[in-house]
Amino acid sequence: MIKVINKNSKEKEKINYRYLGNFCNSCNSKTVSNILSIRQDGGNNGTIISLCDKCLQELKKKIEDLE
């Protein structure tokens, strides 16, 4: 399961994501970031990546280029 949690989303205030999203893991800018959560379906562990708007758009473009 891949989920993008918007920086303005109420879900970002949940305990799992409360302390994440203070900086971008890609460009290290210190802005409020979006959260990309990649987890196994039905599982409780996975990878959580904070990305700013610019880096999230770059990732989207790279994924679209793969298709």
C-alpha positions as CSV (number, residue, x, y, z in Angstrom):
1,M,0.0,0.0,0.0
2,I,1.4,3.4,-1.0
3,K,-0.2,6.4,0.6
4,V,0.6,10.1,0.3
5,I,-0.4,12.2,3.3
6,N,-0.8,15.9,2.4
7,K,1.0,18.4,4.6
8,N,-2.4,20.0,5.5
9,S,-4.2,16.7,6.2
10,K,-5.8,15.9,9.5
11,E,-4.3,12.4,9.3
12,K,-0.8,13.9,9.6
13,E,-1.7,14.9,13.2
14,K,-2.1,11.2,14.2
15,I,0.5,9.8,16.6
16,N,2.2,7.8,13.8
17,Y,3.1,10.9,11.8
18,R,3.1,13.7,14.4
19,Y,6.9,14.1,14.5
20,L,7.5,13.5,10.9
21,G,7.5,16.0,8.0
22,N,9.6,18.8,9.5
23,F,12.1,18.5,6.7
24,C,12.4,17.0,3.2
25,N,14.4,13.7,3.1
26,S,15.4,14.4,-0.5
27,C,16.6,18.0,-0.6
28,N,16.8,18.6,3.2
29,S,14.8,21.8,3.1
30,K,13.3,22.7,6.4
31,T,9.7,23.2,5.3
32,V,6.5,21.4,6.3
33,S,6.5,18.3,4.0
34,N,4.1,15.7,2.7
35,I,4.5,12.2,3.9
36,L,4.9,9.2,1.6
37,S,4.1,6.0,3.4
38,I,5.0,2.6,1.7
39,R,3.7,-0.4,3.7
40,Q,2.9,-4.0,3.0
41,D,-0.8,-4.7,2.7
42,G,-2.0,-5.9,6.0
43,G,1.4,-5.2,7.7
44,N,2.4,-2.7,10.2
45,N,5.9,-1.9,9.2
46,G,7.3,-0.1,6.1
47,T,9.0,3.0,5.0
48,I,8.0,6.6,5.7
49,I,9.5,9.4,3.6
50,S,9.0,13.1,4.0
51,L,9.0,15.1,0.8
52,C,8.5,18.8,0.0
53,D,6.1,19.8,-2.8
54,K,8.9,20.2,-5.3
55,C,10.4,16.8,-4.6
56,L,7.0,15.1,-4.6
57,Q,6.3,16.6,-8.1
58,E,9.8,15.4,-9.3
59,L,9.0,11.9,-8.0
60,K,5.6,11.9,-9.7
61,K,7.2,12.9,-13.0
62,K,9.8,10.1,-12.8
63,I,7.1,7.5,-12.1
64,E,5.0,8.8,-15.0
65,D,8.1,8.5,-17.3
66,L,8.5,4.8,-16.3
67,E,5.0,4.0,-17.6
